[in-house]
Amino acid sequence: MTTFSKILGKTDTSKTLSVPTTYLKYLPSFKGGHAVSFQAMDEGGFVWSFQCSTRRKGHPKPVLSKGWLAFVRNKKLKVGDKIKFSVLDPTAAVPSYGVRAEKEVKIFGAIFGYSPIIAPSSIP
């Protein structure tokens, strides 16, 4: 079950991934804090560690920070590519997550769709 997907923008590929506030309900509990770590498995079976953090005051504006840029570099993600996060087993005591990166498929300059990126998942 995909819990959120996004076409990546400049900030998403160079700094942090902006996450919809509605996605927070799928993450482990923040336990009163402003950050939570979780792991997600990619298509190749590699497990990535991410940290989602929110602002301490005002609108939470969640972002993925730690671990995100390593994922971007490994998958060679660019502006216009797509990312999908999913909860693999929402009934588990400790939920498991999946992450899928997809490249734009263009035909004659028009976006035809997206294809999964299955890159070697070794962190350089």
N, C-alpha and C positions, 0 to 999 in steps of 0.2 A: 504494500500500500504506500504510494508516494504521498508524503506529508507536505513536501514543498519542492517546487522546481523553479528555476530562474535562468533567464538568459543573462550572461555575465556582462557587466559594464566595466569601465576603466578602474574604478576603485576596487571592484570585486577581484580583479586580476592583479592588482598592484599593492593592495594593503590588507583589507579585511572583506569578508563576505557579509553583506547586509542580509539579515534574516527577518522574515515576517514575524511580527509579534505573536501571531496565531500559532507559530511553530513551537513556542516555548512550552505549551502544554504537553508536547510529545517528548520533551527532554527530561532527564532526571531532575529531581527537586534541587532548586537552588539553596534550599534550607536557610532562607533569610539572607543569603549573600547576594553578590552581584555577578558571580561567575560559576560555571559548572563545566566539568570535563566529561567527555564521552568518546566512545570509539565507534567507527563505522567501517564496514567491510566493502571494498570495491569489487568490481567484476572479476578481477584476477585472484580474489581471496586474500588480498593484503589488508591488514587492519590499520586504519589511520586514527590517530588521536587528535581530537579537536577540543578547543575551549570556546564556549559561548559565553559572552559577557554582556551585561546591560549597564546603562547609565545608572548612577546612584540616585539621581534626582530627575524629576520631570518624566517625559516620555522615555520608556525603557530603551528603544532603538537597539535591539539585539544585533550582535555581530559575531562571526566566527573569527577568532584571532589566532591563537597558538595552533600550529599545525596546518593552517589553511594555505599559507604561501608555499610550504613544502609540497602540498598536494597539487597546487597550481603549476609549480615548476615540473614536477614529475609527469603530469599529464599534458604539459605544454599547452595549457589553456590560454585562450585569447578572448578579447572582447567579442561577443556574439556567440560564443560557445554556450552550452547549457549544462546545468548541474541539477541533479535530483537527489534528494535525501528521502529515505523511507524508514519506517519502523518495520523491522522484519518479524518481530513477535511482540505485539502490543500487550499480550496477556502475561508475559513473563514478569517475575518479580524485578529483574533487572532487564529493561528492554534492550534489544539488540537493533542496530541500525545498519542501513546500507547506504552507500554513496555511489552515484553513477555520473561520470563525465561524458559529455557528448559533443562532437565537433559538428559545425555547420556543414551541410552538403549543399553545394551550389552547382547549379546547372545554368550555363549561359548567364551567370551573374545573379540569378535569382535563387533565393534560399528554397531548396527543395525539401529539406528535412534535416534530421540530425542522426548521426550514427555513433554508437558507443565507442569510447576510447578504452582499449584494453592494452595498456602500456606495461612494460615490465615495472613492477611495483617495488623497486629498490630505491631507497632514498640515497641520493648522491652525497 
